[in-house]
Amino acid sequence: MGRSPFGTMKLSIVIVNYNVRYFLEQCLKSVYKALDGIEAEVFVVDNDSKDSSVEMVREQFPQVQLIANSDNPGFSKANNQAIRLSKGEYVLLLNPDTVVEEHTFRKSLEFMDAHPDAGGLGIKMIDGKGNYLPESKRGLPTPWVAFYKIFGLTAIFPRSKKFARYYMGHLSEDENQEVEILAGAYMLMRKSVLDEVGLLDEDFFMYGEDIDLSYRILKGGYKNYYLADSTIIHYKGESTKKGSLNYVRVFYKAMVIFTEKHFSSSYARFYSLFINLAIYLRAGAAVLGRIVKRLSTPVVDVLFLYGGLYYIKEYWEHNHRFIQGGEYPPELMQIAVPAYIAFWVGSLYLSGVYDKQVRIVQILRGLILGTVGILVAYSLIPEAWRFSRAIIILGALWAGLSSLLWRYLWSLISKKAILVSAKKDLRILLVGEGEELERVHKLLRANQPLLSFCGWVSTHSEHAEPYVGSTEDLPDLVRVFQIDEIIFCSASLPAEAIFRAMRNLQGFDLEFKIAPGESQFIIGSNSIHSQGSWYTQDFNSVDKPENRRAKRILDFTLALGLLITSPLLAWFFKKPFQFIANVLQVLIGRKTWVAYAENGRSKELPQLAPGVLGLDLALQSNRRDEAIQRQLNQLYAKDYDWQKDMAFIWQYRKSLGK
């Protein structure tokens, strides 16, 4: 890092990691770029990760002072472990899911040196899509401030000094400001101030500890500041966690601890009552919102189908079936039509029609399968229940028309591509230079089969083929080539240039990814609900809705077939009753036929039900080797194929009764 112009050991950086290996790798690469010329030490405290984070740090960053805990003591305790060993004039608490600009630390230290009244410093943060994160600057969460946030007034009046106090929305995000609360993702403090006011309160396991420490800095007579002169990416951010019921509960419980610690007992009791009420209201609203979101599309299909079938029945009844008088029995609309609708909606679900985007062929395939199922069932039921094949056929035609029409109209109204004509291939721009760009391109080609366009973008204004343009041309390139995703090669251009490009492209619906130098992973902000929010170029993940559905269909149909034949098959197993128990548990979804090897499980992998057969069955002499099992699990999660499940079940069929 070279000799520091600041003097001896200016900065100690503390990063607490838990199962976010790929984010941590990218974070450390950006940290060491930003430490050029600064005398600093970097601590990584790992809270018993199961994703090879510790091994990665030891191999790639031997200069890091690594503390590998054998359990998870929580965020506060882990940070304090490193702070007590630190020697820097300043201590920075940094989240592993961050990327810093090359000048971030220098500007931060210069600001602190120029403001001797500053006890702590936060920074401007953006998420993985380049959106500003309002938690970059926050106010003290008094009961009224919390009330305005919980009940939505902060969102309604985002610039109000009164109602938006939680995020200090009245202060410009582009100017350095004095604030009250710092975000724990980037929290720079003087070591002398920490010695005076104390370290993180270890009563806070997760969340709230940054608020508590920020408040103690203020009570100690110092000021907290927000620095807008530099920017970092924080992939996770509060906005990515608020959909979690557990987050709501843990975060607001932390607020209760904070209030009981710093305010009077009567004030704390009132606040505790208020916060607990807020927990139940937010949790209830979140549950209701998820139910409504999940059921809204099939409910619309049901309403259109029932309404259309009613008018079809009326038309056919009066114009064809009972011209001379008479009518269908009420059981047609009360029992038969709901059964038809259940067939159609069920087949639409199995065809993937209720995913975020749906192809026309999926709707048509689902309705054809549903109609065939109805007609087969119709031919098997008693004559008294066979009301009209014509209504079924006309109903199927109406189902296809209405399903396509209302989705098309809603796409126009909402301006969201809900209905697509075919599965869309990705159109990507790679931004970088030379060998690094070629390396990332090969990585992408190897892992992304649905890639219709991949343009190279140079970091220099002077360029020639095969580049399609330079970074200055990105807005035009995105528009002309209808780009879905941009991948930046971080070894080819500085983080500041990446962040600037992301901000300049805010008007487009784009995904942004970063390919760290020499890494086999392309990292970005994948899903706000996925644990750890990590993304690699996993082109056919078991967590994709269509693969989840395929796996469940395989489980259910095979279990149903085995259950029917179990009186005969069970006696071929040493433990027949265990075999039947396994079949029943798979049938109801408590187990799956094929799941991860037990010793290689990791919390970063998509969650699966316990397996009747573990992948470790494929191993022999080294069956208990955890590293091999972990690699096997990652390969299974990354490249899922239900046909491979079938082959695995057949190969190890004798173990179905274990």
C-alpha positions in Angstrom: 0.0 0.0 0.0 3.0 2.3 0.3 3.9 4.9 2.9 0.9 6.9 4.0 0.9 10.7 3.8 -1.4 10.6 6.8 1.2 9.1 9.1 1.4 5.8 11.0 -1.6 3.4 10.9 -4.3 5.9 9.9 -7.2 3.5 9.4 -8.5 0.1 10.7 -11.2 -1.5 8.6 -13.5 -4.1 10.2 -15.7 -6.3 8.0 -18.0 -8.9 9.6 -18.9 -11.7 7.2 -21.6 -14.4 7.3 -22.1 -16.6 4.3 -21.6 -13.9 1.6 -18.3 -15.1 0.1 -18.7 -13.7 -3.3 -19.7 -10.2 -2.0 -16.8 -10.4 0.4 -14.3 -11.1 -2.3 -15.5 -8.2 -4.4 -15.6 -5.9 -1.4 -12.0 -6.7 -0.4 -10.8 -6.1 -3.9 -12.3 -2.7 -3.9 -11.0 -2.0 -0.4 -7.4 -2.7 -1.3 -7.7 -0.5 -4.4 -9.0 2.3 -2.3 -6.2 1.9 0.3 -3.4 2.8 -2.1 -1.1 5.2 -0.2 -2.9 4.8 3.1 -1.3 3.0 6.1 -4.1 0.7 7.1 -5.1 -2.7 8.5 -8.1 -4.8 7.4 -9.9 -7.2 9.7 -12.4 -9.8 8.5 -14.4 -11.4 11.3 -16.2 -14.5 10.0 -19.2 -15.7 12.0 -18.9 -19.4 11.3 -19.8 -19.2 7.5 -20.4 -22.4 5.7 -19.6 -21.1 2.2 -15.8 -21.3 2.2 -15.4 -17.6 3.1 -12.6 -18.3 5.5 -10.7 -20.4 2.9 -11.2 -17.7 0.2 -9.8 -14.9 2.5 -6.7 -17.0 3.5 -5.9 -17.9 -0.1 -6.6 -14.6 -1.9 -6.0 -12.0 0.8 -3.3 -13.3 3.2 -2.6 -9.7 4.3 -6.1 -9.6 6.0 -6.2 -10.1 9.8 -8.7 -12.9 9.9 -10.8 -13.8 12.9 -12.6 -17.1 12.3 -15.3 -17.6 14.9 -16.6 -21.1 15.6 -20.1 -19.8 16.2 -22.2 -16.7 15.3 -21.9 -14.3 18.2 -23.8 -11.6 16.4 -22.8 -8.4 14.5 -21.9 -6.3 17.6 -19.7 -8.8 19.3 -17.9 -9.7 16.1 -17.1 -6.0 15.3 -15.9 -5.5 18.9 -13.5 -8.4 18.6 -11.6 -6.6 15.8 -12.0 -3.1 17.2 -10.2 -4.1 20.4 -7.2 -5.3 18.3 -7.2 -2.3 16.0 -4.4 0.2 16.0 -5.7 2.9 13.6 -6.5 6.5 14.4 -9.9 5.8 12.7 -12.0 2.7 12.7 -14.3 1.9 9.8 -17.1 -0.6 10.2 -17.8 -1.8 6.6 -20.4 -4.4 5.4 -19.1 -7.2 3.1 -21.9 -6.5 0.6 -20.4 -3.1 -0.4 -18.1 -1.8 -3.1 -16.1 1.4 -2.4 -14.7 4.0 -4.9 -11.0 4.3 -5.2 -11.0 7.7 -3.4 -13.6 6.8 -0.8 -11.2 6.3 2.1 -9.0 9.3 1.3 -11.9 11.7 1.1 -13.4 10.3 4.3 -10.2 10.7 6.2 -9.6 14.2 4.8 -13.1 15.2 5.9 -12.6 13.8 9.4 -9.2 15.5 9.8 -10.8 18.8 8.7 -13.7 18.4 11.2 -12.2 17.8 14.7 -15.8 17.9 16.1 -16.7 14.8 14.0 -17.1 11.6 16.0 -18.5 9.6 13.1 -19.0 9.7 9.4 -21.5 8.0 7.0 -21.5 8.1 3.3 -23.7 8.2 0.2 -24.9 4.7 -0.7 -26.6 3.3 -3.8 -28.0 -0.2 -4.3 -27.1 -2.7 -7.0 -29.2 -0.9 -9.6 -27.8 2.5 -8.9 -30.7 3.8 -6.8 -29.9 6.1 -3.9 -30.4 4.4 -0.5 -32.2 6.9 1.9 -30.8 5.1 4.9 -27.5 6.8 4.0 -28.5 9.6 6.4 -31.0 9.1 9.2 -32.5 10.9 12.2 -33.0 9.7 15.7 -36.0 7.3 15.8 -38.0 8.9 18.5 -41.6 7.6 18.8 -43.1 10.3 16.5 -40.3 9.8 13.9 -40.9 6.0 14.1 -44.7 6.6 13.8 -44.3 8.7 10.7 -42.2 6.0 9.1 -44.2 3.0 10.1 -47.5 4.5 8.9 -46.2 5.6 5.6 -46.1 9.4 6.1 -42.3 9.4 5.4 -43.0 7.8 2.0 -45.8 10.2 1.2 -43.8 13.3 2.2 -40.2 12.3 1.5 -38.8 15.9 1.7 -40.7 17.0 4.8 -38.5 18.1 7.7 -41.2 16.7 10.1 -42.6 13.6 8.4 -39.4 12.4 6.7 -37.1 12.9 9.7 -36.2 9.2 9.8 -34.3 9.5 6.6 -33.7 13.3 7.0 -35.3 13.8 3.7 -35.2 17.5 4.0 -31.4 17.4 3.6 -29.9 17.1 0.1 -28.4 13.7 -0.7 -25.7 15.5 -2.8 -24.3 17.8 -0.1 -22.2 17.0 3.0 -24.5 17.3 6.0 -24.6 17.0 9.8 -26.9 14.1 10.6 -27.9 12.2 13.7 -27.6 8.5 12.9 -25.0 6.7 10.8 -25.7 3.5 8.8 -23.8 0.4 10.0 -22.9 -0.5 6.4 -20.2 2.3 6.4 -19.5 3.8 9.8 -16.2 5.7 10.2 -15.3 6.7 13.7 -12.3 8.1 15.6 -10.8 5.5 17.8 -10.4 8.0 20.6 -14.1 8.6 20.5 -14.8 4.9 20.7 -12.5 4.7 23.7 -14.6 7.4 25.3 -18.2 6.4 24.5 -17.7 2.7 24.3 -17.9 0.1 21.6 -21.0 -1.5 20.1 -23.5 -2.6 22.6 -23.5 -6.4 22.5 -27.2 -6.6 23.7 -28.0 -5.9 20.0 -27.5 -9.1 18.1 -28.4 -7.6 14.8 -29.9 -4.2 13.8 -30.1 -1.2 16.1 -26.5 -1.2 17.2 -25.5 1.5 14.7 -28.3 3.7 16.1 -27.2 3.1 19.7 -23.6 3.9 19.0 -24.4 7.0 16.8 -26.6 8.4 19.7 -23.8 7.8 22.2 -21.4 9.7 20.0 -23.9 12.6 20.0 -24.3 12.4 23.8 -20.5 12.4 24.1 -20.5 15.9 22.6 -19.4 15.0 19.1 -21.1 15.3 15.7 -22.1 12.8 13.1 -21.7 13.7 9.4 -22.9 12.5 6.0 -20.4 12.6 3.2 -21.8 13.1 -0.3 -18.3 13.5 -2.0 -18.0 9.8 -2.5 -20.3 6.9 -3.1 -20.4 3.2 -2.3 -22.6 0.4 -3.5 -24.5 -1.4 -0.7 -26.2 -4.4 -2.3 -28.4 -5.3 0.6 -29.7 -2.0 2.0 -32.8 -1.6 4.2 -35.0 -1.6 1.1 -34.0 -5.2 0.3 -34.9 -6.5 3.8 -38.2 -4.8 4.6 -40.2 -7.6 2.9 -39.0 -10.0 5.5 -41.3 -10.6 8.5 -38.3 -11.7 10.6 -36.6 -8.4 9.7 -39.6 -6.4 10.9 -39.7 -8.3 14.2 -35.9 -8.2 14.9 -35.5 -4.5 13.8 -38.3 -3.1 15.9 -37.4 -5.3 18.9 -33.9 -3.6 18.6 -35.7 -0.2 18.8 -37.3 -1.3 22.1 -33.9 -2.2 23.5 -32.6 1.2 22.4 -35.5 3.1 24.0 -35.3 1.2 27.3 -31.6 2.0 27.4 -31.7 5.7 26.7 -35.1 7.0 27.8 -37.1 7.1 31.0 -39.0 4.0 32.0 -42.5 5.5 31.4 -41.4 6.8 28.0 -39.8 3.4 27.2 -43.0 1.5 28.2 -45.1 3.7 25.9 -42.5 3.2 23.1 -42.4 -0.5 23.6 -46.2 -0.8 23.4 -46.2 1.3 20.2 -43.4 -0.7 18.6 -45.1 -4.0 19.4 -48.3 -2.7 17.8 -46.2 -1.6 14.8 -44.7 -5.1 14.5 -48.1 -6.8 14.3 -49.4 -4.2 11.9 -46.4 -4.4 9.6 -46.3 -8.2 9.8 -50.0 -8.5 9.1 -49.8 -6.1 6.2 -46.8 -8.0 4.8 -48.6 -11.3 5.0 -51.8 -9.9 3.5 -49.8 -8.2 0.7 -48.0 -11.4 -0.2 -51.3 -13.3 -0.3 -53.0 -10.7 -2.5 -50.0 -10.5 -4.8 -49.8 -14.3 -5.2 -53.6 -14.9 -5.7 -54.5 -11.8 -7.7 -53.7 -13.2 -11.1 -55.4 -16.6 -10.7 -58.4 -14.9 -9.1 -58.7 -12.6 -12.2 -58.6 -15.7 -14.4 -61.3 -17.4 -12.3 -63.6 -14.4 -12.5 -63.2 -14.0 -16.3 -63.7 -17.8 -16.8 -66.8 -18.0 -14.6 -68.4 -14.9 -16.1 -67.7 -16.1 -19.7 -68.9 -19.7 -19.0 -72.1 -18.3 -17.5 -72.9 -16.4 -20.7 -71.8 -19.4 -22.8 -74.2 -21.6 -20.9 -77.0 -19.1 -21.3 -76.4 -18.8 -25.0 -76.1 -22.5 -25.7 -79.1 -23.3 -23.4 -81.5 -20.9 -25.2 -80.2 -21.1 -28.7 -79.2 -24.8 -29.2 -79.8 -27.2 -26.4 -83.3 -26.2 -25.2 -84.9 -24.3 -28.0 -88.3 -25.7 -27.2 -88.0 -25.0 -23.5 -86.1 -26.4 -20.5 -82.8 -25.6 -18.9 -79.6 -27.1 -17.6 -79.7 -28.2 -13.9 -78.2 -25.8 -11.4 -75.4 -28.3 -10.7 -73.8 -27.2 -14.0 -72.9 -23.8 -12.6 -72.6 -24.9 -9.0 -70.3 -27.9 -9.4 -69.3 -28.7 -13.0 -68.2 -25.2 -14.1 -66.1 -24.7 -10.9 -64.5 -28.1 -11.6 -63.7 -27.1 -15.2 -62.2 -23.8 -14.0 -60.1 -25.7 -11.4 -58.7 -27.9 -14.2 -57.8 -24.9 -16.3 -56.3 -22.8 -13.6 -54.4 -25.8 -12.2 -53.0 -26.6 -15.6 -52.1 -22.9 -16.1 -50.2 -23.0 -12.9 -48.3 -26.1 -13.8 -47.4 -24.5 -17.1 -45.8 -21.5 -15.3 -48.5 -19.0 -16.3 -48.4 -17.4 -12.8 -44.7 -16.5 -12.9 -43.7 -12.9 -13.2 -43.6 -13.0 -17.0 -45.6 -15.5 -19.1 -45.2 -16.6 -22.7 -48.2 -17.0 -25.0 -47.2 -20.6 -25.6 -47.4 -21.3 -21.9 -51.0 -20.1 -21.7 -52.0 -22.1 -24.7 -50.2 -25.3 -23.5 -51.8 -25.0 -20.1 -55.3 -24.6 -21.5 -54.9 -27.5 -23.9 -53.7 -29.8 -21.2 -56.5 -28.6 -18.9 -59.1 -29.1 -21.6 -57.8 -32.6 -22.4 -58.0 -33.4 -18.7 -61.6 -32.2 -18.5 -62.7 -34.2 -21.5 -61.0 -37.4 -20.2 -62.7 -36.9 -16.8 -66.0 -36.1 -18.7 -65.9 -39.4 -20.5 -65.5 -41.4 -17.2 -68.2 -39.8 -15.1 -71.8 -41.0 -14.9 -74.1 -39.9 -17.8 -76.1 -37.7 -15.4 -73.1 -35.4 -14.9 -72.3 -35.0 -18.6 -74.0 -31.7 -19.3 -72.4 -30.5 -22.5 -69.2 -31.0 -24.4 -70.0 -27.9 -26.4 -69.8 -25.7 -23.3 -66.4 -27.3 -22.5 -65.0 -26.6 -26.0 -66.5 -23.0 -26.1 -65.2 -22.5 -22.6 -61.7 -23.5 -23.6 -61.8 -21.0 -26.5 -63.0 -18.3 -24.1 -60.3 -19.2 -21.6 -57.6 -18.7 -24.2 -59.1 -15.4 -25.4 -59.7 -13.9 -22.0 -56.4 -15.0 -20.5 -54.4 -13.4 -23.4 -56.6 -10.3 -23.7 -56.7 -9.1 -20.1 -52.9 -9.7 -19.7 -52.2 -7.7 -22.9 -54.4 -4.9 -21.7 -52.8 -4.9 -18.3 -49.4 -4.8 -19.9 -50.4 -1.6 -21.7 -51.9 0.0 -18.6 -49.1 -0.9 -16.2 -46.3 -0.5 -18.8 -44.8 -3.8 -17.6 -44.0 -6.7 -19.9 -46.3 -9.3 -18.3 -47.1 -11.1 -21.6 -44.3 -12.0 -23.9 -44.5 -13.9 -27.2 -41.5 -16.1 -26.5 -38.8 -16.7 -23.8 -36.6 -13.7 -24.2 -32.9 -14.0 -24.8 -30.7 -11.6 -22.9 -29.1 -8.6 -24.6 -26.0 -7.6 -22.7 -23.3 -5.0 -22.9 -19.8 -5.8 -21.5 -17.8 -2.8 -20.4 -14.1 -3.3 -20.2 -10.8 -3.7 -22.0 -8.5 -6.3 -23.4 -7.9 -9.7 -21.9 -10.2 -9.0 -18.9 -13.1 -8.3 -21.3 -12.3 -11.5 -23.2 -12.2 -13.5 -20.0 -15.6 -12.2 -18.8 -17.1 -12.8 -22.2 -16.0 -16.4 -22.1 -17.3 -16.8 -18.6 -20.6 -15.4 -19.7 -20.9 -17.5 -22.8 -20.2 -20.6 -20.8 -22.9 -20.0 -18.3 -25.6 -18.1 -20.2 -27.2 -20.1 -23.1 -30.0 -17.5 -23.7 -27.8 -14.7 -25.0 -28.9 -13.1 -28.2 -26.6 -10.1 -28.2 -23.4 -9.3 -26.3 -21.8 -6.0 -27.3 -18.3 -4.9 -26.1 -18.0 -1.3 -24.8 -14.6 0.4 -24.5 -13.6 2.6 -21.6 -11.8 4.8 -24.1 -13.4 7.3 -26.4 -11.0 6.2 -29.2 -11.9 2.6 -30.1 -12.3 0.3 -33.1 -14.0 -3.1 -33.8 -15.0 -5.3 -32.1 -16.2 -2.5 -29.7 -19.7 -1.1 -30.4 -19.0 2.1 -28.6 -17.5 3.7 -25.5 -18.9 4.4 -22.0 -19.9 7.8 -23.2 -22.3 6.1 -25.6 -24.0 3.9 -23.1 -27.4 5.6 -23.1 -27.6 5.4 -26.9 -26.3 1.8 -27.0 -28.9 0.7 -24.4 -31.7 2.4 -26.4 -30.6 1.2 -29.9 -29.8 -2.4 -28.9 -32.6 -2.7 -26.3 -30.2 -3.9 -23.7 -31.4 -5.9 -20.6 -28.2 -6.0 -18.6 -24.8 -4.2 -18.3 -21.7 -6.0 -16.9 -18.8 -3.9 -15.8 -15.3 -5.4 -15.6 -14.0 -3.8 -12.5 -10.3 -4.5 -13.4 -10.8 -2.3 -16.5 -12.4 0.8 -15.0 -12.5 2.5 -11.6 -15.5 2.1 -9.3 -16.3 5.8 -9.6 -16.8 5.4 -13.4 -19.0 2.4 -12.8 -21.2 4.2 -10.3 -21.4 7.3 -12.5 -22.6 5.1 -15.4 -25.2 3.5 -13.2 -26.6 6.8 -12.1 -26.6 8.1 -15.7 -28.7 5.1 -16.8 -31.4 5.4 -14.1 -34.1 6.1 -16.7 -33.7 2.6 -18.2 -35.0 -0.7 -16.9 -31.6 -2.4 -16.6 -29.8 -4.9 -14.4 -26.2 -4.0 -13.5 -23.6 -6.5 -12.6 -19.9 -6.3 -11.8 -17.2 -8.8 -12.7 -14.3 -8.5 -10.2 -10.9 -9.1 -11.7 -9.7 -12.7 -11.7 -13.0 -13.9 -10.2 -15.2 -16.7 -11.7 -18.3 -14.9 -10.5 -20.4 -12.0 -11.9 -22.0 -10.2 -8.9 -25.0 -8.0 -8.7 -28.2 -7.4 -6.8 -30.3 -10.4 -7.8 -33.4 -10.6 -5.6 -34.4 -8.5 -2.7 -36.0 -11.5 -1.0 -33.2 -14.0 -1.5 -31.0 -14.7 1.5 -27.7 -12.9 1.2 -28.8 -11.2 -2.0 -25.9 -12.9 -3.8 -25.9 -13.4 -7.6 -23.6 -15.6 -9.7 -24.1 -16.4 -13.3 -26.1 -19.5 -12.4 -28.0 -20.0 -15.7 -30.4 -22.8 -14.6 -30.7 -22.5 -10.8 -32.9 -24.9 -8.9 -34.5 -21.8 -7.3 -36.0 -20.6 -10.6 -39.8 -20.9 -10.5 -40.0 -23.3 -13.5 -37.4 -25.6 -11.9 -39.1 -25.5 -8.5 -42.3 -26.4 -10.2 -40.7 -29.2 -12.3 -39.1 -30.7 -9.2 -42.4 -30.6 -7.3 -44.3 -32.1 -10.2 -41.7 -34.9 -10.4 -41.9 -35.5 -6.6 -45.7 -35.5 -6.5 -46.4 -37.7 -9.6 -43.7 -40.3 -8.7 -44.9 -40.4 -5.1 -48.5 -40.9 -6.2 -47.5 -43.7 -8.5 -45.4 -45.4 -5.8 -48.2 -45.0 -3.3 -50.7 -46.7 -5.6 -48.2 -49.6 -6.2 -46.9 -49.7 -2.7 -48.8 -52.8 -1.6 -46.5 -54.7 -4.1 -43.4 -52.6 -4.1 -42.9 -52.0 -0.4 -41.9 -55.6 0.2 -38.9 -55.2 -2.1 -37.3 -52.9 0.6 -35.7 -54.0 3.8 -37.8 -51.4 5.7 -41.2 -51.4 3.9 -42.9 -49.1 6.4 -40.1 -46.5 6.1 -40.5 -46.7 2.3 -44.2 -45.9 2.6 -43.5 -43.2 5.1 -41.0 -41.6 2.7 -43.6 -41.7 -0.1 -46.3 -40.0 2.0 -43.9 -37.3 3.2 -42.8 -36.5 -0.4 -46.5 -36.5 -1.5 -47.4 -33.8 1.0 -44.2 -31.8 0.4 -42.4 -32.5 3.7 -39.6 -34.2 1.8 -38.2 -34.3 -1.8 -36.8 -37.3 -3.6 -33.4 -35.8 -4.2 -31.7 -33.1 -2.1 -28.3 -31.8 -1.1 -25.6 -33.9 0.5 -26.0 -33.3 4.2 -22.4 -32.4 5.1 -22.1 -29.9 2.2 -25.2 -27.8 3.0 -24.8 -24.0 3.0 -27.2 -21.3 3.9 -26.3 -19.5 0.7 -27.8 -22.2 -1.4 -31.5 -22.2 -2.4 -33.4 -24.0 0.4 -34.8 -27.5 -0.4 -36.9 -29.8 1.7 -35.0 -32.7 3.3 -34.2 -35.4 0.8 -35.0 -39.1 0.8 -31.9 -39.5 -1.3 -28.8 -37.2 -0.7 -26.3 -36.4 -3.4 -23.6 -37.9 -1.2 -24.9 -41.3 -2.4 -22.9 -40.7 -5.6 -19.7 -40.6 -3.5 -17.9 -43.6 -2.3 -14.5 -43.6 -0.5 -14.7 -39.8 0.1 -18.4 -39.7 1.0 -17.9 -37.7 4.2 -15.6 -35.1 2.6 -17.3 -31.8 3.3 -15.5 -29.8 0.6 -16.5 -32.4 -2.1 -20.1 -32.5 -0.9 -20.2 -28.7 -0.9 -19.1 -28.6 -4.6 -21.6 -31.3 -5.5 -24.4 -29.2 -3.9 -23.4 -26.0 -5.7 -23.3 -27.8 -9.0 -26.8 -29.3 -8.4 -28.2 -25.9 -7.3 -26.6 -24.1 -10.3 -27.5 -26.5 -13.1 -30.8 -28.2 -12.2 -32.4 -30.8 -14.5 -35.4 -32.9 -13.4 -34.3 -35.6 -15.8 -31.1 -35.9 -13.8 -33.2 -36.3 -10.7 -35.1 -39.2 -12.4 -31.8 -40.9 -13.4 -30.5 -40.4 -9.8 -33.7 -41.9 -8.3 -33.5 -44.9 -10.6 -29.8 -45.5 -9.9 -30.3 -45.4 -6.1 -33.8 -46.9 -6.0 -32.8 -49.4 -3.4 -32.2 -46.5 -0.9 -35.8 -45.2 -1.2 -36.7 -47.1 1.9 -33.9 -45.9 4.2 
